[in-house]
Amino acid sequence: MLLYASLTSLTVFTFAVLVKKPKGWNSLRKNLQSAILGFLNPFLYYLVLFNAYSILPAQEAQALNYTWPLILTVFAWLFLSQPLRVRGIFGVFMGFLGALIVSSKGSIGSLSLSNILGDLLALSSALIWASYWVLNLRDGRKAEVKMFWNFLFGSLYILTYVAWRGKLVLDALGIIGSVYVGLFEMGVTFLLWLRALEKEEASKVAGLVYLTPVLSLFFITTIVREPLRASTIVGLALILMGARIARGRG
């Protein structure tokens, strides 16, 4: 699945580069940096995250993975000289609490660290993700150029890994799902997210990402027809308040 999704995203970024034709896309130094970034994402991040999901309950893996916005905010302060305000920290923590409530269905105490390896993998995925985006921000190229090179290298890493494991499955339904993920959840979304980070302080953008699990639950409720739980409403309220505070409003 990851291979097809990565190749789909690479197609999106290739199209974006061909349309805009930005200058400086063939810098050797920057391309070497993309070799490192492509290793972090899409290769290492998703490999670690999928392994975490295979070991942990989904609610625990998701909650631990969603610590990455806090890590991103701290990294932006350490490495990008972006201000780390008390309001921003408080807002991110509030958003994390909301995401935790939604993911655990209100049973926060059930998220016990019963599997150290799984917990370390989930937390490592958050660290990898935040590191990837901070390094991306230190790269002065246009978003579509660096994403093209990152995913070109990343796709090569994934292809090598798949060839080594010898598990390339050609399933029509799986390919369709992978194309959807590569197009809407990785390709276009990554471009929009990177541009948002380039134009805003990381602490402000980080507060908004907590809306993602809530939106996912909304679509599950409306399309799959799962009942809306009280914990979802409470979590959504905390997430929205946390995002508002992190953005310096309210």
N, C-alpha and C positions, 0 to 999 in steps of 0.2 A: 504493500500500500504506500509506504513512504517513498519508494522509488518513483512510482507513477505520479504521486502528488508533487514531488520535487521537480520532475521533468515538466509537469504542467506549469508550475510556477516559473521555471526557467523560460518556457515559451512566452509567458506573459511579460517577463522582464526583457526578453529579446525583442519582442514587439515594441515595447516602450522605448528601448534604445534606438531601434531602427526609425521610429517615428520622430523622436526628438534629435537624434544624432548629436549628442553633447560632445564637447571637446575633452581631450585628455583621458579617454577611456582606456587607452593602451599603455598606461604608465606601469613599468615593470615593478617599481617599488610598491605601488598600490595593489597590483595584482598579487604580489606575494602576501600582502596583508589579507587579501580576499581568500587566499589559500588557508589561512588560519581561521578566518571568520566562517568560511564554508565548512570547516571541520566542526566548529562550534554549533552552527545552525545552517542547514537542517540536519546534519549527520548526528553529532553527539547528543544534542538536546533531545531529539525525538527518540533516539535509541535508549537513553537513560530514562526518559519519561515513560515510554512504553513498558520498560522493564519494571518500573515502579508500580505501574497499573497492574502488571501481571502478578505482583507480589502482595500489594496492599489492597484493602477495600477501596473502591473508587472514591468514596467521600474523603478518606484520609489522604490519598494521593493528590486529589484535586486541591484540598485545603492547604497542604504543605507546598504544593507547586505555586499556589497563589500568594506566597510570600515574596515573589520576585519583584512586585512594584516597590515594596519597602526597600529591598536591596538596591533596586535601580535608583531610588531617591538618594540613598546613602552614597552609592557609587558616583552619582552625578555631583554630589557635594565634594567627594574626595578627589575625583579625577577631572571633573569639568568645571570646577569652581562655581557651581550653581549654589545659590543660598539654600540652606536647610533650616527652615523656620519651624518654630514650635507648632504653629497651626498646621503646617503641612504634615509633620510627623503624627500629630494627633488625628488628623483626618485620615491618613493612611491606615493607622491602627484601627480606627473606627470602621473603615471600609473592610479591613481584614476580618474584624469581628462579625460583620454582616455576612461576608462570604462564608465564614465558618459556620454560622447559624444556618444559612441556606443549605450548605453542603451536607451538614450533619443532621438536617431535619430537626434542629433544635436541641439535639442531644450532644452538646459540646463535650461532655465528659466521656463520651464513647470513643473519642479520638485519642486513645491511649497509644503510647509508643511501644506496641507489642512486637513489632518487627523492625529491629534496628537497621537491617540492610535496606528494607523497603523505604523506611523513613529517610535514611541517608540519600538514597537515590532520588526521592521526590524533592528533598531540599537541594540536592546537587543540581537538579534540573532547573530550579529557580535561580540558583547562582549562575549557571551557564547562560540562561536566558538574559539575565540582567547584564552580565559581562559582555555578551554579544552586542547588545544594543548600545552600551556605553562605548565600546570599541568602534561601532558603526558611526557614532556621533563624532568621534575623533578623526574620521575619514572625511576629507573635504569634498569628495566627488559628489556628483548628483546622485539622488536616491536610486534612480533606475539603473545607473551604471554599476554602483557597488552591489546592488542586489543581483544584477545579472552575473557579475563575476563570483559573488559569494555562492550563488546557487549552481553555477557551472562547476565550481570546485566541489561543492557539497554533493551534487548529483554523481560526480565521479567517485567520491568516497563511498556513497551509498551503493553504487553499481558494483564497486570492488567488493564491498562487504557482502552483498547479495550473491555475487559469483563465488565468493569464498565459502559462504554457507550453503550454496547450491539450492536455494529455496525461492525460485522465481515462479510464482503462481499466476497464470493468465485466466482470471475469472472475470467475466463480463461485468457482473454487478459490482465486484470489488473495484474494477478499473473505473467505472462510472463514479463511484463514491470517491475514489482517489482524485479523479479529475475535478470533482466539485471542491474537495478540500484544497487542492493545489491552486484552484482558480480564485475561490472566494475567501478561504480561511488563511491562505499563505500568500498567494501572489498579490492580488489587488490590496488586500488588507495590510500586508507588510509595507507596501509603498505608502499607503495613507498614514499608517502608524509612524513610520520613519519621518515623514514630512511634518507630522504633528509634533514629534519630539524636536525636530530642527527649529520649529517656530515658537515653541513654548518651553518653559522650564519643566524638567523631568518630573518634579514633584507635582506639578499641576496635571500633567498627562497621566501620571501613575494613579492618581485618585480616580480617574474615569474608567480605568480598565476593570474595576470591580463590577461594572455593569454587565460584563460579559457573561458570568454564570447566571445572572438573573434573566438576561435576555434569552439565554439557552433554555432556562426553565419555563419561560413564558411560551416559547415555541413548542416545547414539549407538552405544556398544558393545553394549548389551543389546537395543536395538530394531532398529538397522540391522545389527547383527552384525559390526561392524568389530573386528579383533583388537586386544587391549589391548597397548600397547607398554611396554617397560621405562621409557622416558622419562616415560610417564604416571604410573607408580608412584612414580618418584623425585620428579617434580613435585608429586604429591599429598602426599607426605610433607613436603616443604618448605613447601607451602601451609598444611598443618595446623599444623606447628610455628610458622610465622610468625604465624598467626592466634592461636595460644595465647600466644605471647610478647607480641604487640600488645595482648592483653587483660589482660596483667599476671599471667599464670599460667605455671607451669612453670619 
